[in-house]
């Protein structure tokens, strides 16, 4: 995907690749900000998707692999 959004690369990175940023517009999210760190999306009522950060190159690239739902 490709999107054009206003803001500096650092501002956009914060919005789309950090726990507080994603939590502000998506769903409560936690991210351990390093390769090998945990990432978790909490959709409520026990619906949680978790995974591991596979790429962490601020403010350019975030990659993660989902492990599934709990």
C-alpha positions as CSV (number, residue, x, y, z in Angstrom):
1,X,0.0,0.0,0.0
2,X,1.0,3.6,-0.5
3,X,-0.5,6.7,1.1
4,X,0.4,10.3,1.0
5,X,-0.2,12.0,4.4
6,X,0.8,15.4,5.7
7,X,3.6,15.6,8.3
8,X,7.2,14.9,8.8
9,X,8.4,11.3,8.6
10,X,8.8,11.3,12.4
11,X,5.2,12.5,12.9
12,X,3.8,9.9,10.5
13,X,6.0,7.2,12.1
14,X,4.6,8.0,15.6
15,X,1.1,7.8,14.3
16,X,1.4,4.5,12.5
17,X,4.2,2.5,14.1
18,X,4.0,3.2,17.9
19,X,1.6,1.9,20.5
20,X,0.3,5.3,21.5
21,X,0.0,6.4,17.9
22,X,-1.9,3.3,16.7
23,X,-4.0,3.3,19.9
24,X,-5.2,6.9,19.0
25,X,-6.8,5.9,15.7
26,X,-7.0,2.1,15.5
27,X,-7.4,-0.1,18.6
28,X,-5.5,-0.3,21.9
29,X,-2.0,-1.4,20.7
30,X,1.3,-2.1,22.4
31,X,4.6,-2.3,20.6
32,X,8.0,-3.2,22.0
33,X,10.0,-0.9,19.7
34,X,12.8,-3.3,18.5
35,X,13.3,-6.3,16.4
36,X,12.1,-9.3,18.3
37,X,9.7,-7.2,20.4
38,X,6.1,-8.1,21.0
39,X,3.2,-6.3,19.2
40,X,-0.4,-6.7,20.4
41,X,-3.7,-5.4,19.2
42,X,-6.6,-5.6,21.7
43,X,-10.0,-5.5,20.0
44,X,-11.9,-6.0,23.2
45,X,-14.0,-8.9,24.7
46,X,-10.9,-11.2,24.7
47,X,-10.1,-10.7,21.0
48,X,-6.4,-10.0,21.0
49,X,-4.0,-10.4,18.0
50,X,-0.3,-10.8,18.9
51,X,2.9,-11.1,17.1
52,X,6.6,-10.2,16.9
53,X,8.3,-7.2,15.4
54,X,10.5,-8.4,12.4
55,X,11.7,-5.0,11.1
56,X,12.2,-1.8,13.1
57,X,13.8,1.1,11.1
58,X,12.3,4.4,12.3
59,X,11.0,6.4,10.6
60,X,11.0,4.2,7.5
61,X,9.9,0.6,8.1
62,X,7.9,-1.5,10.5
63,X,7.4,-5.2,9.9
64,X,5.7,-7.7,12.1
65,X,4.5,-11.3,11.9
66,X,1.1,-12.1,13.5
67,X,1.0,-15.2,15.6
68,X,-2.8,-15.3,15.8
69,X,-5.7,-14.5,18.0
70,X,-6.4,-15.3,21.6
